[in-house]
Structures are given as C-alpha cells and as structure tokens.
C-alpha cells in the first residue's frame, strides 16, 4: 500500500516537472516601455479579466492549458503552487486561477 502511494506521488511529481519544463515564464514587473521610473505591473489588467480568461491567457503563454477537470481540486492546488514559481504569477493570479480550477473540477 505504501509503495503504491509512493509510486503515485512520484508519477505526479514527474507530470508536474514535464508540464512545467517548457515554461520560460514572464517577468512579474516588466520594464516600463516609456522609460518611466515606476514599472507596469503584470496585474494591471487583472481586475478586468474573468478568472477563466486569466487561466486561459496566463497558462497559454507557456503551454496548452489542461481542461479544468484534468486534476482533482487538491491536485490543482499543488500544480498551481508550482506554476506560480515557474510562470511568475502574482499571489492574486495564483489564487484566482486556483479557485477557478478547483471549483470547475468538482
């Protein structure tokens, strides 16, 4: 029984690694285009997008987004922790996308 859990955990870790390997990410604070001293934050357009749009647009920067029911809610939480780092997501982006995916996967 323990070896089955270990194999499942190892398999899931491999899936996360392979899924995230192609992501080069995007800078959270890109340099301003007009030379201004205050950077334009990646979240400037965030309030204007639905959670589904944010998921689709943000995740498709690096890979084809998985369907919301691809993982169970708990698995999405783990995946999104990894994607926050790999995809340079803000805390707010991670929370909104995770909430969308966990709600949609139930």
URQUIHU-V937715 format. One record per backbone hydrogen bond with DSSP energy under -0.5 kcal/mol. NH is the residue of the N-H (numbers start at 1). CO is the residue of the C=O. If there is no record, write none. Layout:
((NH CO) (NH CO))
//
This chain:
((5 1) (6 2) (7 3) (8 4) (9 5) (10 6) (11 7) (12 8) (13 9) (14 10) (15 11) (16 12) (17 13) (18 14) (19 15) (20 16) (21 17) (22 18) (23 20) (24 22) (30 40) (35 32) (39 37) (40 30) (41 39) (42 28) (44 41) (46 43) (47 43) (48 45) (49 46) (54 50) (55 51) (56 52) (57 53) (58 54) (59 55) (60 56) (61 58) (62 59) (63 59) (70 67) (76 72) (77 73) (78 74) (79 75) (80 76) (81 77) (82 78) (83 79) (84 80) (85 81) (86 82) (87 83) (88 85) (89 84) (94 90) (95 91) (96 92) (97 93) (98 94) (99 95) (100 96) (101 97) (102 98) (103 99) (104 100) (105 101) (106 103))
//
